Amino acid sequence: MPDRPTALVTGASRGIGRAIALRLAATHDIVAAARSERELASLAAEIAERGGRCDPLTLDVTDATAVAAALADRAVDVLVNNAGVGVLKPLLELTPDEWHTMVDVNLNALYHVTRGVLPGMVARGRGHVVIVGSIAGRSAFVGGAGYAATKHAAMGFAESLMLEVRDAGVKVSIVNPGSVDTSFSSSGERESRKAKLDASDVAEAVAYVIATPPAVLVHRVEVRTLSPKR
């Protein structure tokens, strides 16, 4: 197989991250980062069965030292910052640990991982940083005081970073899905009262923004199911 660009996907062991890794494996060599070694091994095996290549990377993206060490010598063409967690409850019910977990995973990890690969992208004059955000990044809802705050922050991070590195040839995009049919929230429960996106729908949106011509940037995409009442 000829050399192909490398895509690093965080939170790749399950849900949206796994779907993104599987989708991009058709065109990219994958570095799949997550905390579950077993689930990463399963993903790597599935990608290999499809004729792709996957390097599983067991990593806690909230650990700045571990991230820096793991990414120090990696040349990454595409970074998909997908790792995320949601604890959806009113502020007065939100514990300090739950608050800090969301801030660490949804925001601080954006800095750790992006900072680990961005210097190489800038030096090469090319690269693409993709952030999986949420429509909660521009809206509010009861129970979202913590989660929506982190996703608003991700929107600000993405747009500011885009303005900083665009002239260096590096693209920055944020993909904001609506409700997705995954066991995402802290309860691990799936709501079935309305239709939701499939993880593969979000993966297609990520693939779309990555596949744009070199001189074209799709910076922000919002993805929803067409009819949530069906």
N, C-alpha and C positions, 0 to 999 in steps of 0.2 A: 504494500500500500504506500503510495507516495506521501511525502510530508504534507500534513494538513495543519491548519491553524489549531491552536489549543484553546479550549474554553474551560475555565474554572467555574464550577457551580457550587455555591454553598447551600447547606440544607438539602443536600442531594439525595438523602437516603429514602425519602418518602414524599408523598403528596406532590405539590407543584414542582419542587426541586427535582424529584425523580423524573417527572414527566419532561421537564426541560432538558435534563441530561440525556434522556432517551431520544428526544427530538433532535438535539444538536449533534448527537453522535453520528448522524448521517453525513455530516459535513465537517465535523471537528473531532480532534482527539480530546477526550474529556478528562479533567481532573475533578473528581467528585469528592467534595468535602462535607463531612458530617461527624457526629460523635459516635454513631453506631457502626462498629466494625463489621458486624454480621450483615446488616442491611446494605452497607456499601459493597461487601463482597457479592451479595445477590445482584445488585445493580451492575457491577462490573461483569459478572457472568452473563447477564442478559444482553449487555452491549456487545460482548464478545460473540455471543451466538448470532447476533445480527451483523457481524462482520466489522464491528467498530473496535475502538481502543479506549480503555478507561483505566485511569490510575486512581485507585481509592485512597483518600487521604483522611485518616481519622484525626479530627481536629475540633477543638472547642473555639469557635470564632470569637468568643468573648475574652479569651486569654491572649492579651496583646503580645506577650513574650513568645508564646507557642506559635502564634500566627506569623510573627516576624521571622522566626527560625524556619518555619515550614515553607515560606514563600521566598526566602532570600535568593535562591538560585533558580527560580522558575520563571521561564519566559512565557507569559500569558498574553494571548491576543484578545480574548474576550473574557470578561469577568461578569458573572451573573450573581449579584448579591441577592440571594433569595431567602436565606435563613431568617426566620421570624417566629414570633410567639405572640399570642393574644390572650390576655386575661380580661374578659369582658364583664365588668361589674361596676356598680357605682363607686365613686371615690371613697366614700365612707366605709365601704366594705373591702376596699383594696388594701392589702397588707404592704408594708415596706418592701418585703422580699419580692412580692409580685410586681410592684412598681419597678424596682431595680432590675429585675429579670427582663422586663420588656425594654427598658432603656438600654441595657447591655446588649441584648440580642438585636433589637430592631434599629438601634442608632449607633451605639459605640462600635459594634462589629463592622458597620459600614466604614468607619474610619480605619479600623485595624486592617481589614482585608484590602480595601482600596489603596491604602497607603503602602501596603506590601507589594502591589503589582504596578501601581501607577508610574513610578520612576522609570521602569523598563519601557512602558508604553511611550512615555514622553521622549525617552532617548531614541527609540526606534521611529518615532514620528507617526505612529499608528496604534490603534487599539480601540476597544469599545468597552465601556463600563455600563452595565445594565442593572438597574435596581428594580426589584419587584416590590412595588408599593401597595397602595390600596385606595379605593375611592374614599376611604376614611381620611385620606390625606388632604381632602378639601371639604369635608363635611363633618358633622357632629351627630352624635346619637347618645341616648341614655345608656350608660355603661361603658362609654368609650373615652372617659377622661384620660385614662392612661394610654390605651392603644392608639386612639386617634391622635393624641399629642405626638407620639413617636412617628406616626406616619406623616403628619404635617411636617415634622422635622426632616424626614426623609425627602420630602418634596423640596424643601429649602436647600438641603444638601445637594440634591441632584442638579437643580438649576444653577446654583452657585458654582458647582464643580464644572458644569458644562461651559460656563462663561470663562472659567479659568484655563481650561485645557483645549478648547476648540481650535485655537490657532496653532497648537502643537500637533494637530492631526488626530487627536483623541476624541472619540465620540462619547457622550453620556446620554443615556436614555432612562426613563422611568416608565414602567408598565403598571398601570393601576387597575387591578381586577375588582369586580364586584364580588358578591358571595360565590365561593367556590366549594364544590362538594368534596371536602376533605375533613379529616378529624383534626382541625387546626387549633381550635380554642382549647383552653386549659382543661375544660371538662371532657374533651375528646368525643363529645356527642355531635351528631349530625342533625340539623334541623331539616325536616322533610315537608314543611308546610308550603314551600314555594320552590320553583325550579332554580337551579344554580348552574353556574359554569362547571365544566369538567376541567380537571388539571391540565389536560391536553390542550384545551382552548387557550389557556394562559401560555403554555409552551409555544403554541403557534404564533401568538403575538410577539413573544420574545424572538423567535426565529425570524419573524418579519422585520423587526427593527434592526436586527443584525445583518440582514441580507441586503440592505439598501446600498446603492452605489457609493463609492468612496467619497464623493463630494456632497452627499445627501445625508442629513441627520433628521431622524424622527425622534424628537426629544421626549415627547409625552404621549402615551397611549392610554385610553380608558376602555376597558373591555367589560361588557355586561351581557347577561343572557337577554335574548330579544324580548321574551314575555315571561316574567317571573311568576305570573299567575297560572301558567299552564299546568 
